């Protein structure tokens, strides 16, 4: 059965993956993340870590969303660089240096960072303080940092229903002053080495300063989300799955997984039933192929997840 799936992906579904990638790279804002996975027969020693990358359209784009998976043996920056080599836009990620590096190497790409990743060190510091003295916790730098970030998030949460242009206007008016105040406060804390909290709090303060330019990008474009949570949601299905199957047997299987997960996750975001959508693709694509087994990109247009021509059974809510 695994062999059948691999052959179906190579022969019939790979053209749809390529078509979706073209659409993804047309979005002005995209998002990426990655998760480790073990592939047994990849030419390396047992236990070697591979990575499944996820690339998706920006969270603010509710129409025609795209999610693509990509298998790579390593976490090297050459992989996202190759994927995004023709991309012109903003890429939202966590603070991984590999993404900063491709911003420096690809003139058309700008990297924005995730505010959710500015919180964990502070949260760990507050947790370590315990609950024995609530007043001491509230007076701690870690608690105050979390409170400032929480206020930014609460204001951002009120802007979800606005257009990109309206959201940007509101961000500049109400959120930008809070962001500037937060970074001024962080830098002030870091100036006095004698009063600087150690451990996780210090790590959190330094992380924010190091990522400042990337964390401020969302203030310049209303379509840039404040964090990369959408990518993490998009890769969650894979992460839950690997807790059951643990590892992938071969590189061919890993590549087939990228195709299947890409099409099914994109289908779900477009409110399709993944089973019936895959079934429909496997019925229609062979009919559209020429004698050499190729299919023109224009012939795939009616089969895209947002196509009005899809049969009713492909939709979660029957039309």
N, C-alpha and C positions, 0 to 999 in steps of 0.2 A: 504493500500500500504506500509506503514511503517512496518507493521508486516511481509509482504512478504519479504521485504529487510532484516529485521533482521534474518528471518529464512534462507534465501539464504546465508547470511554471515556465520551463525553458521554451516549450513549443508554442503555447497559447497565451499565457498571461504576462510574459516578459514585455511584449509590445505595449500592453496597457500600463505597466510600471513606467516604461520610458515616456509614455505620453503624459502620465501624471507628473513626472519629474519636470517636464517642460512647463507645465502649468504652474507648478510650485515656484519655480525660479522666476516667474513673472510677477510674483507678489512683492510689493515694496518692503514688506516686513515679514521675516520668517523666524522660526525658532528651532533650536537644536538641543539635544541632550544625548547621553550615552549610558549604557549599563553593561557590566561584565557578563560574559557567557563562556562556558567551556565547550570547545569543539574538539573531539577526540582525535580524528585523523586529519590534522592540519599541517603535518610535516614537522611538528615540534614535539618536545617532550611532554609526558603526561602532566596534567595539571596546569598547562600554560593558559593564560587568560586571554581570551579574545573579547571583542566589543561589538555590541549591537547599537548602532547610532540611530537616532530618530530625527527626522527633519520634518517640520510641518509649517503650514501657512500661519501667519500671525493670528493670535487669539481674537483680535478685534474684527477680523474678516469672517462674518457669519455665513456669507454666501460662497458656495463652491470650495469648502475647506479641503485641504489635501494633507495626508500624513504619509511619509515614506520612511521605511526602515532601510538600513544599510549595514551589511556585515563587513568587519575589518579585523585583521589579526591583532592589531595594536591600537593604542590611543594616540598615535603620532599625529601631529598637526597636518601632515601631508594628506591625510584622508579627508577631513572637512575642507581643506584647501582645494583638493581635486573636485569634490562634489560642488563647491561654490565658485569654481574658477571663472564662470561666466556670469556670476550673480552681481546685480547692481541693486543694493539696498541695505537694510539694517537687519542684522542677525542677532536675535535675543538668546542669551545663554547664561550659564552660571559663570563663575569667575575663573574658569580653567584657562591657564596661560596659553594653551594651544589655540584658543579662539582669538586671544589678543594678538597672537603671532600672525594669524592669517589676515587680520585687519591691517597689519603693517605690510603684508606682502601682496594683498589684493586691493588695488586702488579703488575699486567700485564698492567695496564692502565696508560697513561700519558695524562695530560690535557694541551691543547694549547689554548690561548685566542685570541680574535678578536681585531684587531687594529682599526676597525671602531668604537668600543665602547670606544676608548681612545680619540675620537674627540668631542663628544657632549658638554661636559662642556666648552671646549675652544670656540666652536661655539656659545654657549649661551652667553659667556662673550663678544665676539666680537660683537654680535648682540646688547647687552646691551649698548655698547659704542656708538652705533649709527653711522651716517654718517656725523655728523657736523664737525669733525676734522679728515680727512683721515690720516694725518701724525701721530696723536696720536694713532690711531688704529694700524697702521703699527709698531709702536714702542712698542705696548703692548705685554706682555708675551704670552697671548692667541693667538694673531695673529702669532707670531713667532713659537709657538708650532704647530699650524695648517700648517704653511709653511713647517716645517721640516717633519711632517707626510705626507704631500702632495708629497714631493720629494721622500720619500720612496715608496709611492704608484705608482708614475709615473714610477720609475725604475722597480718595480715589474710588472707593466702592460706590459713591453716590453718582459717579460719572459714566457708569456702564452703558446707559441707554442713550447717551449723546453721540452725535457724529464725531468723526475724528477732529474736524475743525473746531467744533464746540468744546470738545474735551480738552484740546490743547489750550484754548482760551481760558478755560476754568483752571487748568493746571498752572498756568502762568500766574493767575490771580491768587489762588488759594494754596496751592501745594508747593510751588517753587520757593516762597519765603520760608516754609517749614523745612524744606530740604536744605536750603542755605544755612538756616539756623542750626540744623542738626550737624552739618559738617563743621561749622564754626565751633560748636560745642565740643565735638570730637577732637578737633585740633587743639583746643584749649586744654582738654584733659591730657593730651599727649605731651604738651609743652613742659609740664612740671613733672620731671622724672621722679622726684621724691614722693609725690602724691599719686603717681600712676599705679592703678590697680594691676596686680600681676595676674598671670594665668589666663583664663578664658576671656575675662573682660578686656585685658590688654590685646589679646588676639583679635577680638571683635572690633576694637577701636582702630587697630592698624589695618584690618581688612577693609574697613570702610574708606579710610584715607587712600589706600592703594588702588581701590576700585572706583574712586570718586568720579572720574571722567565718564566711566562706563555706566555708573548708576544714575547719572544725570541725563542720559540720552533721552529717556522717556519724556523729559520736560520740553523737548524740541520737536516732538512728533506725536500727534494725538493717536496714531495707530500703533504705537509701541506700548505693549503692556508693561505694567510695573514689575512683573516677575515672570519667571519661566514655568509657571505651574502647568500651563497647557501642554507643554512638551512632556512633563512628568506624568500627566494623565494619559497622554497618548502612548507612552511606553509601559504603562502599568499592566496592560493585558499580557504583554510579553513577560514581565517580571513575575506576575502571578503564575503564569504557565510554567516557567522554568523551575518553580518550587516543586512542581509535580514531575516533570520529565528530566529535570536537573541539568542535562547536557545534550549537545547535538552530536551526532555520529560523524558527519563528514562536512567538508566545505561546501559540497553541492547541496547538502541538506540545509546548511546555514543560508546560502543564497536563495534557496527555494522559500525558506521561512521569511526572508525579507520581502519577497514578492507577495506571499499570501497575507502576511500581517499588514503590509501596506494597503492592499486592496480592501481587506476586511475592515481595517480601522478607518480608512477613508469612507467606506460605505456607511459605517455607523455614524460618522460625523455628518453625513448627508442624509441621515435618517432612513437608510435602506436596511433591509433584512439581508445580512451578509450571505446566508446560505442561498437564498433565491437569486441574489445578485451574481454570486460566483457561478451558480448553475446556468444562469442566463448567458454569462460571458462564455462559458465552455460550450454552449449550444451555438452561439452566434459567431464567435471568432473563427472557428474552423470553416464556416461557410463563406467568410469574407476573404480568406487567404487565397493567394494565387497558386499556380502550379509549383512554384519554388518554395511555398510555405511562408511567404512574406505577406504582410498586410500594410496598406498605406495608412498614414496617420489620420487622414481625412475620414477614412472608413471607421475609425475608432470613435470619432466625435459623438455619434448617436449612442454609444455605449458608456460614455463617461458617467460617473455617479450622479451628476446633477442634470443629466439629459431628461428633457420632458418626454422623450419617446420610450422610456423604460416601461415595461409592463407593470400593471398594478401590483402583482404579487411581489415585486422587488421592494416595494415600499412597506415600511413598518405599519403605517396606517393605510389600509387598502383604499385606493382611489376609486 
